[in-house]
Amino acid sequence: MRFGFQVGERLVENERDNSSEAREHLPVLVREAVECLSPRAGATMLDGTVGFAGHASVLLESLGSNGLLIGLDRDAEALDRARGRLDVVGHPFFLFRGLFTQVSEAIVAAGKSPDGGLDGVLLDLGVSSYQLDTASRGFSFSRNGPLDMRMGVGEGVSAAEWVATASVGELERVFREYGEEPAARRVARAIDGARAKGPIDSTARLAEIVESVVPRGKRKIHPATRVFQAIRIQVNGELELLDSFLRQVDRYLAFGGRLVVLSYHSLEDRIVKNWMRSRVREGIFRMQKPELIRPSEEEIRTNPRARSARLRWAIRGG
């Protein structure tokens, strides 16, 4: 098995490059996720959102020279950094650039059968600290940059393009449904008025518009937090991708295979919770205890961005 990753039809060989190892992002609930997945030597596991390989590198340690770690990510830069980090471990891995719904393609590209070939699957739905803190990616109102928010650079419609073209009704619907923003209508109308005067093409400009109609007051979070979340979910099709992934994951897991999903807001968590409970009732999965795992106070002190994380897990087979 060659180490490498596939981008389209091209396999890129690994090069040892410790400088590419990501130090900017602290993975969440690593110990808990690995314990739930229970990796063993010789197993085949998949990280559907490998990012900078914070979880994957720990999993790979346990898989040994006869195992295989398959990682997917839509962000080419993340894959490059993950490659450097996993290469240090020295065990077989395969990285595939694509959406986590492209599991079948990734497994086949790695030389495995997609039907029941995985002993474990991890899905971490969070946005990395690197993405949030890199102004040019346009995810955060705390660092002014172009209003982009695309997980995959250059893929699809940017946040600025969506904000410029969505109807007022669509703006309101997305803010209400995906951001659970009580002032969705006021924000939508404010954006409509502002874009008539000029483009809304920076994170600072959008945050300013939101704050003009949703004052900070005694809020613990910035007034634009929910709106930014909603736009990011819309631009990247996050909930649709999660639903599609869950509908097909049964096929890829072996009997006794384990699924772990980390989510960071109530919309994702509700989808995962309802799906898992439904599959348990159907006898396809076995729910495990504790059903829900949250970060410890110690982890939250070390990494405040972990505070909203929720881990749910289940085992394939009734």
C-alpha positions, 0 to 999 in steps of 0.5 A: 500500500502506497502512502499518498492521496488522490486528487481527481485521478492523480496520486500524490506521493508522501514526502516527509515534511514535519514542517507541514504538521498543523499546530494551529488546531486542537482536536476535540474529544480525542481520547473519547472518540478513539475509545469509542472507535476502539481501533485495533491492529490490522483494522481499516478505519475512515476519517471522513473529515480528516482536517489536520489529522488530529484524531486520525494520527492517534487512530493510525498509531493503533492500526499498525503496519497491517491496518489502513487509515483512509481520510477525506477532506474537501480542503486541499491545504488540510490534506497536505498538512494531514499528510505530513502529520500522518507520515510521521506515524509510519503506518499505511494511510490513504488521503482522498480529496472530496466530500465526506459523502464520497466514501465509496469513491475513497474506499475504492481508490484506496484499494478496498471494497466499499461493502462492509469494509470499514471497522470504524468511521469518524466524522468531525463536523467542526470548522477548524481553528485554522480556517476560523483564524485565517482571514482570507477564508472568510469564516469569522467576523473577528478577523476581517477578510473576504466574505467567502466561507467555503470549506473547499477553496474555490468550490461553488458559490461564496458567501458574498455571492449568496448574500448578493443574490438571495431574496429577502425571504431566502435570507430570512429562512436561512437565518431562522432555520440554520442560525436559529436567529430570532431577529432573522427578518430584521437582519434580512431586511438590513442586508437587503438595504445595505446591498442596494448601496454597495457590495457586502464583500467582507466579514467586517461589513456583514458583521457591522450590518447585523450588529446595527439591527441586533445590538450586543446588549448583554449577549455572551456571543457576538450578535453576528454569530448565528448569522455567520453560522447560518450562511456557512451552513448554506454555502457548504450544504452542510446539513444536506451532506450530513443527511446523505452521509448517514443514509449511506454509511450502513453499507460501508461498516462491517458488522460490529463496526463503530460510528462516531460523529462529533457535532457542534450545534443543535441542528447537526446534533438533532439530525445525528441523534434522530438518525441513530435512534431510528437505526437502533429501532430498526435493529441496524445499529446498537446504541451505546452508553453514554449516548452523548459525550461532552468535553470535560471542564478541563478540556474546555479550559484548554480549548474554549472552542470545544465547549459546544462539541457533542459526541454520539456513537453507535455500533453496526449490528443489532 
